[in-house]
Amino acid sequence: MQECAVYVHWPFCKFKCPYCDFNSHVREAIDQDRLLQAYLKEISYHKLLFQRYRIKSIFFGGGTPSLAAPKVISAIIDAIFQYNCATNIEVTLEANPTSVENSKLVEYKAAGVNRVSIGVQSFNQDNLKFLGRQHTVGEAQNAIKLAAQIFDNYTFDLMYTLPHQTLEDWVKELTAALPLIQHHVSLYQLTIEKGTEFYSRVKHKEFVMPSDNLSADFYNATQEIVERVNLQRYEVSNHAVPGRECLHNLNYWQYGDYVGIGAGAHSRYEDHTCDGVAVHGQASKIATVNWHLPEKWLTSVEQHGHSIQNRESLTIQQQYQEMLLMGLRLTNGVSSSAVLRTSALSNMLQQGWLCESDGRIKIPKQHTLLTEQIIKSLLLCEE
């Protein structure tokens, strides 16, 4: 039976971080009972779709899912577990390391969560303030230690190449964080996204981002440090002990099927209708996106049973581009047999922007920081 992943979006936060361009919203009051009924109704709407798959992972993302009451998380998991789920299913919940949210970790585990992803971002108090984070360094450390006691599987995020951050400071911070890492860690370079507070601040020259050369120095130092403790990079910003990669995110990068529940959630799944066009021997994919605004999503689900704003059958070219866009982010790249032998591909292989080995096409390690540019150039040439 084919497998799929399920993403559940919790769109609310206590505060909007200045770097965040995710679908997150601050609300003074949240009716969690009403929200739960909408989640359950939307899950039920997709029952025929779920019946076609074995569900291998569930991921509660946001927003800040750890603001949800444990009973809400429990009921959603129970509703999904009514379908065919893998015996080793991975159930991840993103959490902030505030004291209030830490207190609920035991209840989340009892609800069925078996992996937590903690949004630390920094172990430097000045950096936390700059990033708009509401927790302290002490709370972050305590959250990780508590997660280690409760869960067999946890991870946390750190962000680097911040304005005014020196390479020496980052090396010290990451080195000091190593004892807190279990099997997985996500290490992101700060990027400035349109529509965020930071984008406006950079535009008004309130601060300047590090140069490309300095960013490369940060990245190279980061790889050297984590590789010492057997944390292998398997995606641009994600590192894990071999065999402990995030199954849910791997499903995205390997262009597997997934179903999105909640405001703004996306889905990709096989089109089993008679007009589905086969791509590389597989059925064509359907792409859907839900209404982004939480209130619009809620009303739509209550009235129609779903919140799908747009649904389309992807063309062969669209699927191919998405497969490359996701797969080339992986250290292992994509299967050579899945890649069209175009002149653009040949040129990029000859010039060393891409490499081919062991039946895989990859972006060479030395060009990892140029991943986005390389993928965009390849796709642009093949349009």
Secondary structure, 3 states (H helix, E strand, C coil): CCEEEEEEEECEECCCCCCCCCCCEECCCCCHHHHHHHHHHHHHHCHHHHCCCEEEEEEEEECCHHHCCHHHHHHHHHHHCCCCEEEEEEEEEEECCCHHHHCCHHHHHHHCCCEEEEEEECCCHHHHHHCCCCCCHHHHHHHHHHHHHHCCCEEEEEEECCCCCCHHHHHHHHHHHHHHCCCEEEEEECCCCCCCHHHHHHHCCCCCCCCHHHHHHHHHHHHHHHHCCCCEECECCEEECCCCCCHHHHHHHCCCEEEEECCCCEEEEECCCCCCCCECCECCEEEEEECCCHHHHHHHHHHHCCCEEEEEECCHHHHHHHHHHHHCCECCCEEHHHCCCCHHHHHHHHCCCCEEECCEEECCHHHHHHHHHHHHHHHHHHC
